[in-house]
Amino acid sequence: MASLNVGNLGEYLREQRRNAQLSLRQLADAAGVSNPYLSQIERGLRKPSAEVLQQVAKALRISAETLYVRAGILDAERDRDEVETRAVILADPSLNERQKQVLLQIYESFRKENGFGIGEPARAPDGTEEGTGDDDAGSRRTAG
């Protein structure tokens, strides 16, 4: 039987919650989910929907894409570079929230300009819908 990737997700969520110095109850309240449900996610007993992951990510102030990959919702290989780039931007303590969002918008505009970001819809950290690219992240268009 195929294994759901929820154990890894649960461990990661617990680690992020502890890093944010939030109790299980505090995170559940902030994310708008029940305390028992969040506990089951952390223990790897439940696979949350993308919507729940987005709410939890917002409450933890982390990238929803990172949670999507850990939950097996996004293809890790295809989206790894973009997810890691976004995660690094969102984790940078020297930037405030507005600066992070502006930087992510600029990053996405450059990806679209270069022909990326035209794939299946994904959710940005601010909850808006955006595309994810199917192209090789190492290729570039050149004028010629």
C-alpha positions as CSV (number, residue, x, y, z in Angstrom):
1,M,0.0,0.0,0.0
2,A,1.3,3.4,-0.9
3,S,2.3,5.5,2.0
4,L,1.0,9.0,2.5
5,N,3.7,11.5,3.1
6,V,1.9,12.8,6.2
7,G,4.5,11.6,8.8
8,N,7.2,13.8,7.4
9,L,4.6,16.6,7.1
10,G,3.6,16.2,10.8
11,E,7.1,16.2,12.1
12,Y,7.9,19.3,10.1
13,L,4.7,21.1,11.3
14,R,5.6,20.2,14.9
15,E,9.1,21.6,14.4
16,Q,7.8,24.8,12.9
17,R,5.2,25.2,15.6
18,R,7.8,24.8,18.3
19,N,10.2,27.2,16.5
20,A,7.3,29.8,16.5
21,Q,6.8,29.1,20.2
22,L,3.2,28.2,19.8
23,S,1.2,25.6,21.6
24,L,-0.8,23.1,19.7
25,R,-4.0,24.9,20.8
26,Q,-2.6,28.4,19.8
27,L,-1.7,27.2,16.3
28,A,-5.1,25.4,15.9
29,D,-6.9,28.6,16.9
30,A,-4.8,30.8,14.6
31,A,-5.3,28.4,11.7
32,G,-9.0,27.9,12.3
33,V,-8.9,24.2,12.8
34,S,-9.7,22.0,15.8
35,N,-7.0,21.1,18.3
36,P,-7.6,17.3,17.9
37,Y,-7.4,17.6,14.1
38,L,-4.1,19.5,14.2
39,S,-2.8,17.0,16.7
40,Q,-3.7,14.1,14.3
41,I,-1.9,15.9,11.4
42,E,1.2,16.4,13.5
43,R,1.2,12.7,14.5
44,G,0.8,11.7,10.8
45,L,-2.7,10.2,11.3
46,R,-4.5,12.6,9.0
47,K,-3.7,14.1,5.6
48,P,-4.9,17.7,5.5
49,S,-6.4,19.5,2.5
50,A,-4.5,22.1,0.6
51,E,-6.8,24.7,2.2
52,V,-6.0,23.6,5.7
53,L,-2.3,23.6,4.9
54,Q,-2.6,27.1,3.6
55,Q,-4.3,28.2,6.8
56,V,-1.6,26.5,9.0
57,A,1.2,28.0,6.8
58,K,-0.3,31.5,7.2
59,A,-0.6,31.0,11.0
60,L,3.1,29.9,11.2
61,R,4.2,32.5,8.7
62,I,5.9,29.9,6.5
63,S,5.5,29.0,2.8
64,A,2.4,27.1,1.9
65,E,4.3,25.6,-1.0
66,T,6.8,23.9,1.4
67,L,3.9,22.3,3.2
68,Y,2.3,21.2,-0.1
69,V,5.5,19.5,-1.2
70,R,5.9,17.8,2.2
71,A,2.2,16.6,2.0
72,G,2.8,15.3,-1.6
73,I,0.4,17.9,-3.1
74,L,3.1,19.5,-5.3
75,D,5.7,17.6,-7.3
76,A,8.8,18.0,-5.3
77,E,11.2,17.6,-8.2
78,R,9.5,20.0,-10.5
79,D,8.8,22.7,-7.9
80,R,11.8,22.3,-5.6
81,D,13.8,25.3,-6.8
82,E,10.9,27.7,-6.7
83,V,9.7,26.4,-3.3
84,E,13.2,26.7,-1.9
85,T,13.6,30.2,-3.2
86,R,10.3,31.3,-1.7
87,A,11.1,29.6,1.6
88,V,14.4,31.4,1.8
89,I,12.8,34.7,1.1
90,L,10.0,34.1,3.7
91,A,12.5,32.9,6.3
92,D,14.8,35.9,6.1
93,P,14.6,37.7,9.4
94,S,16.1,40.9,8.0
95,L,13.0,41.5,5.9
96,N,9.6,42.7,7.1
97,E,6.4,41.0,5.9
98,R,5.7,43.7,3.3
99,Q,9.2,43.5,1.9
100,K,8.9,39.7,1.7
101,Q,5.6,39.9,-0.2
102,V,7.0,42.6,-2.6
103,L,10.1,40.5,-3.3
104,L,8.0,37.4,-4.0
105,Q,5.9,39.4,-6.4
106,I,9.0,40.6,-8.2
107,Y,10.4,37.1,-8.3
108,E,7.1,35.7,-9.8
109,S,7.0,38.5,-12.4
110,F,10.6,37.6,-13.5
111,R,9.6,33.9,-13.7
112,K,6.6,34.7,-15.9
113,E,8.7,37.1,-18.1
114,N,11.2,34.2,-18.6
115,G,8.4,31.7,-19.5
116,F,8.0,30.0,-16.2
117,G,5.0,30.0,-13.9
118,I,2.5,29.0,-16.6
119,G,1.6,25.6,-15.3
120,E,-1.0,24.3,-12.8
121,P,-2.4,26.8,-10.3
122,A,-0.8,26.9,-6.9
123,R,-1.3,29.1,-3.9
124,A,1.1,31.9,-3.1
125,P,2.0,32.5,0.6
126,D,-0.5,35.3,0.7
127,G,-3.2,33.0,-0.5
128,T,-3.6,34.2,-4.1
129,E,-3.6,31.8,-7.0
130,E,-0.5,31.7,-9.2
131,G,1.1,29.4,-11.8
132,T,3.9,26.9,-11.3
133,G,6.3,26.2,-14.1
134,D,6.9,22.9,-15.9
135,D,10.0,24.2,-17.7
136,D,13.6,23.3,-16.7
137,A,14.6,25.9,-14.1
138,G,18.1,26.1,-15.5
139,S,17.1,27.3,-19.0
140,R,16.9,30.9,-20.0
141,R,15.4,32.7,-23.0
142,T,17.7,35.0,-24.8
143,A,16.8,37.7,-27.3
144,G,18.3,36.9,-30.7
